[in-house]
């Protein structure tokens, strides 16, 4: 028995910055250079839609014995249909390969289940194949993805591997190492040396095989690398340099250290210099002609609670051998238990004298954040925080003082919206928008439409004094297109009419003057803990 569905999961929409214009003395409005360059850059981005094909196989007795989920990107390059077609052709070939492998695993699952005893069938774990993509760079030069495949075909645990896939933005051609380097062998020698140096740091030493040096060449191969926004990535999958438990490594080499990368593939946007935690880096942070020595690390201490001893991670920030952790922790709610592998030196605005230290954290409930701080003449200054880590799929640093990053919103359900920031008076400030489009890209299709469970009061305008209307279950399903992320959410009915829902608190609405949980009003809500 089979159940098959095709789900449109998401659309990455290019949004321009708002609030970046200025007025002249005569009152004439002008446009900030950062805004112009950011909008120009975003107009060059490809539109990416993710689709997912799923199939579930059950035995005659109804037991689920196999399933697959294959998520893949559909790339549309405005004004260049040939590029879109070339990428689509490559993606179709990759899908065919996955489906052929899927058929083999499906047959294996059926054979194993059919040959099992009744007791074994009771505890039979169905086989699984999952594949998904993540966009890593999307500009006028390169469109890059990682593709991760996870499979379970019996045994104690499943296994996974990750590939890097890089397309030339102007031809649609798959990029090889020969394509991107002036001299591939020389470039790989430099990258190999950099990776071996990274491996000496504590972060890796605890995770690598003792003889890992013998296998370094195995990761310097086609489809185990990609061009990211923040550097050149080399992927080491499970069992290559470390055990299954160590997981997948991604070695990140700063573009400034990658010699011989052709100009046509050099990155756009802000200067970013990644450094593995625990490693020192020297850089002039305030353009005074003197390089500072910076190091951010996580050190583990032990604490005893009753008879039990626990390892406790603690972050340490030093600048010129002085411990500045306490100052950093005053402005950063650093979670410390779920740790990003790298810290960064970035240039948020190439037109000022500073470079910033950027420290990423996965935070409580995996709410990604990046803290930006400056160091000048011995003083540490907090610049701002974004709710995403550098290198994230929707994180963008223009290099002209503007930043874009997703933000979690819990107005009626857990969703993502995108904030734009601008660096003004040495602070990253949110550029307020009246409405933020809601991104439900990670919501399955069935969770993007919501049935009305009981009568709910909505308004015809974003104002409780405007005309009120009562929606009932007979009105069918609704969607939530946008929010002001303060107290209003747009409600779209099946006839595409937009109404406005008044929110009085997280996951709570004002329903005819009565504070009411949204879960009492709408179904299919995805609410994170």
N, C-alpha and C positions, 0 to 999 in steps of 0.2 A: 504494500500500500504506500502511496506517495502523496505528499502535499507540497506544492511548489508555489512560490510567490516571488514577485519582483518588486522591490521596494526602492523608491527614491528617497535616499537618506538625507542629502543635504545639498545646499547651494552656497558656495562662498561668494558673497556679493562685495564688490569693491565700493567702499563708501568714502566720500571725500570728507576732509576735515571741516568742522564748522567753527565759527567764532574766532577765526584767525585774521579777519580783516581789520584795517585801521582807517581812521579818518584824518584827512589833512586839515589844516587850519581853516580852509574854506568850507569844511564839512563834506568834501568829496571823499568817497570811500575808496581806499586802495587795498590791494591784496598783498598779504605777507609773502615773501619769497619762499619761506618754508612750505606754505600752503600750496603755492603754485607748483613747486617741485614735487611735493607729495602727491598732488592730484595727477600730475603728469605721469609719475611713476605708476600710480594705481591704474591709470588708463591703459598701461602696457601689460598689466597682469592678465593672465588667462582666467576665464571662468571655469570653475571645477565643480562638477556634480558627482556625488558618489552614489552608485547603485549597488544593491545587494541582491543576489540570488540565493535562495535557501531551498533545501530539500530535506525531508525527513523520511526515513525508511523504517517501516515497522514489519515485524514478523506476522505470521498468520494469527498468532495469539494476541496481537496488539502490542507486544513489547517493542519499544524503540531500540533498534539495533545500530542505526547509523544516521548521521545528519551532517550536512555541510552548510556553511555560510561563506559565500564568496562576495566580498565587497571590492569594488574597483572604481577608478575614476573615469569620468567622461570629461575631456578637456576641450574647451572651445576658445580658440584664439580669434578675436574679432578682426575681421578684414583679411584673414589668412586661412581659408578653408583647407588648403593643402596641408598645413601643419596639423590642424585638427584631425584630418583624415589619416595622416601618417601615425599619429599617436594612437588613434582608434584602432588602426591595423595591428600595431604592436600589442595593445591591450587585449585585443581579440585572441591573438596567438597565445598570450599568457593565460587567458581564461581557458582556452582549449587544453593547455597543458595541465591546469589544475583539475579540470573535469575528467581528463583521462586518468589522472592519479586517484581522483575521487571514486571512479568506477572500480578501480582495483581494490581500494580499501572497503568499498561497499560489499564487493564480492567476498572479501576475506571475513568481514563481519558476519555475513549471512552463513558462510561455510562453518565458522566457529560456533555460531548459535545453533545451527541445525545439528551439529555433532555433540552439543552439550547435553549433560544429564538434566533432569528436571530441577535438581537442586542448584546446579551450575547456572541454569537459565534464570533462576530466581535472583541470583546475585550478578547477573551479567551486566557489565558496564558497556553501554553502546559506544561504538567508534565515532570519532569526530574529526572533521577537517574544518578549520577556520582560516580565512585569509582576509587581511585588511591593509589598506594603504594609509599613509600620512604624508601630506604635502610638506616639503622641507624648504623649498625655494620656489619663488614664482615672480619673475621679473622679466625685463626685456631681453634677457640673455639665456636664461636657464629655467626649466621647469623640472624640479626633482622630487622624487618620492622615495619613501621606504615602503617595502612590501614585506609584511610579516605573515608567515604561515605557521599555524599550530595544529598538530595532529595527535590524536590518541588512537592507537591501534592495539590496545591491550597492554598488560603489564602494570607496573607500579605507577607510572606517570607518563604524560605525553611529552612531546618534544617540539621545539620550534626553531625556526631560522629566519633571519632577516636579510633582505637584499636591498641594494641601492639602485634606483633607476633614474637616469638623467637624460632629459631630452633637450636638444638644441631648440630654443624658443623660436628661431627663425626658419628652421627647416623641418622640425619634428623628428629628426634623426636621433637614434639612441647614441649617446656619447660614450666613447671608449677612452681609456687612459691615453692612447696614442693621439686621440683627437684633442684632448685638453692641454697636453704638455708639449712644450717645444722639444724637450728631450725626455722621453718617458723614463729611461733607465736612471738618468741623473736625478730626476725628481723623486723616483721611488726610493733611491738610496738615502736622500735627505729625509723623506717621510719615515722610512724604516728607522733611521737613527733617532728621530724625534719620538717615535713610539717606544723604542727601547728605553729611552730616557724616562718617559712617562711611567713605564713599567717598574721603575726603581722606587717610585713613591709608595708610601704605605697603603694608599687606597687600593692599589693593584696587587701589591706583594702578598696580601692576605688571601687573594682570590686566584692567583695564577698557579699553573703547574710549575714544579721545580725546574723543569727543563723547557720552559716556554720559549726560550730563545730559538730553539730548533724549529719552531713552527711559525715564526713571524712571517716568513714568506708566504705561508698558506692564506693569510688574510689580505696580502697585497695583490689581489686578483680582481678581475672584472666582476662587476655586480656585487662587490663587497665594499663599495665606497659610494659616497654621494657628495655633491656640492650643496652645503647648507647656507643659511644666511650668515652664520657666525663662524664658519670655517670649513675645512676639508675633513670629512668624516671617513674613518675606516672602521668597518664592522668585523668584529670577531665573534662568531656564533658559538653556541654551546659545544663544549668538548674540543675546541680548537686550541685555545690558550688556557682554558680553565674548565672546571667541572660543570656538570649540569646545574648544580646548586649556585654556582657563581653567575650563571646567566649569560646574557649577551653583553659584550663590551663594545662601546663605541669610543674609539680614540679620536679626539678632536684636535686638529692641527690648525693654528691661526693662519689665515691666508697670507699674512706677512712672512710666515716661515715656509710657505710652499713655493719653492723656487721654480721658475719656468712655466707657471700657469699662464696660458695665453690671455692676452688682454681682453679678447672677446668674451671670455668666461669669468673675468674678474667680478667680484660682487658689487652690488649697488648698496646704497644706504650708508649707515653709520660705520665708523671704524670700530671693530670689535676684536679684542684679544682675549681668547679663552685660556684659562690656566687651571690645571687639575688641582683639587684641594690638597693642601699640604706643601705645595711647591712655591718657591719664591719667584717673584718677577720684579724687574727693575724698570721703572718708567717715570718720566717727568710728568707729574700730575697737574702742575700749576704753571708750566711754561716759565719757570724761573731759572732754567739752565741746569738744575740739579736733579738727578734721578732719585726717586724714592724707592726703597725696598719694601715690597708689599707681600704679605702672605696671609691667606685665609685657610684655616684647617678645622677639622673636627677631631677632637681628642676624647678618648673614652676614659672615664673615671668609674670607680666602683662605689656603690653605696649599699649599706646593709639595712634591711627592714625586717626586724624580728630575726629569724634564723636564716633568711634568704639574702643573697648578695646579687645585686643587679648592676649591669653595665649601663652607665649613663653617658650619652654623647653630649659634649659641650663644644660650642664653636669658639674659635680663638682668632682674632684679627690683630695682626701686628704690622706697624709701619715704622720703618727704620729701627727695628728691634724693640720698639715700645709697644706694650700691650694696650690696644685701644678697644678691647672687647666690650668693656663696660659702657663706653660711649656709644658704641654701635647698638648694644642691646637696649639702650634707653629709647631708641627710636624704632627698633625693629623687634617685632614680636616673633622672634626666631623660634621655630618649633623644635628643630634639632633632631627629631626622631626619624624623619624621612628626608634624606639628604641628597641634594643635587651634587653631581660629580664635579662640577666646575664652578669657579668664580670667574668674573670677567673684568677687564678694563675696557671702557667704552668711551666714545666721544659723542655725547648726545648732540652737541652743536659745534661743528667744526669752526664756527665763526667766533667762538669765545676762547679763552685761554686755558680752559680746564678739560681734563679727562676724568671720568667718574669711575669709581669702584662699584661694580654691580654684583650683588650677592643674591643668589636664588635659593628658594626654599620651597619644598612641596607642602609644608604647613599642615595644620590640622584638617582632617577630612580631604586631604589632597587638594586644597585650595592653593594653587600655585601663586607665588609672589616673587617679585624681584625688588630689592631695596637698592637705591642709588645714593651714594654718598660721595662727597668731595673732600679732598685734603689740600690745604693751602697754608703755607707758612706755619706748619705745626698744628693747625686747627682742623677739626673734623666737622663737616657740615652735612646734615641730612638734606637731600634734594627732593626725594619723593619715592613713592611705591606704586608699582603696577601689579595687577592680579594675574600675572602670567610669568613664565620663565622665558629668558632669552632663548631663541631658537624654537619657541612654540609655534604652532601652525598659524596662529592669527596674531603673533607678536611682530611688530614692525618698528624699527628705529631708523628714521630717515637720515639722520646726521645733520639735519637743519633745525634741531630743537623740537621736532614733533615725534610723538610716539603713539602707536596704536596697540591696544591689548584688549582681550576679552575680559569680561567681568561677570561673575556669577550673580544672578538675580533670583530672589525667592518671593516675588510678588504674589503669584498664584500657583506657581510650580517652579521647580529648579531648572533654570534656563541660562543660556549665555547671551550677553549683549556686548557690543563693542564700544569701548571708550576711546576717545581721542584726547591726547594730552599735548600741551605746549610748554616749553621751558621759558618761563617769564620771571625776571627778578630772582634768578637762581633757584627757582622752585618749579617742579612739574605740576601743572595745574590742569584739571579736567576741563575740556571744552564742552560746556553744557549744550545739550540738544533737547529740543522739545519732545522728540520721540526717538527711542532707540529700537531698531528692528530686533525682534526676538529670534535667536538662533536655536532651533530645535533639531539641529543636524544629527545629534546623537540619539534622538528619540525615534523608535520604530514608528512606521506610518500609523499603526493603530492607536498610538499615543499622541498623535498630532491633532486628532479630532476629539471633542469632548461632548458627551451627551449631557443635557441639563437634567438633573435629578429632581429638582423642585424649583418653584418660582424664584426668580432672582430679579432684583431691580437694577437696571442700567440706565444710562443717560444719553441724550442725543448730542451733548457737548461735554467737553472736559470741565464740567461745572455742576455741582450738586443743585444749583439754582436753575439749571436748564431743564427741559422737558424730560420726565422720567418715563420709562417703558418697562413693562414686565415681560420677561422671557420665560417661557414654560417648556416642559418636555416636548410638547407638540411642535416647537420651533426647530427641532432637530439638533444636529451637532453644531458646535462653534469652534473657532480657532482664536488664538491670541497673537495677533501680528506684531504688536509693539507695546512698549511701556515707557513712561517717563521716569521709571525707577524711583519714584517718590510716593505717589498715591493714586496713580491711574494706570489702567491696562486697557488696551483696545480689545474689543470683542467683535469678531466677524461672524455673521450668520451665514447660512447656506446660500442666501441670495446676494452675498457679498456686501450687505449693509454693515457699516461700522458703528458700534455703540461703545460706551465708555463705562468701565467698571471701577467703582471707588474702593480703594484698598485702604484699610485702617491699620494694618500691621502685617508682619510676615505671614503669608498664607491665611490672611483673615480679611474679609470684605465687609463693607457696610451694606447690609441687605434690608432696605426699608427701615433704616435706623437701628437695626439689630446687628451687632458684631457677630459674624458667622464664619466658621471654618470653610475654606474653599472646597474641601473634600465632601462637605455636605451638599454642595451645589453642583459640582462637576465631577464626572468620572474620568478615568484614564489619565490622572495626573501623576507625573513622575516627581517625587519629592525626595531629595537626598537627605540623609541623616546628618 
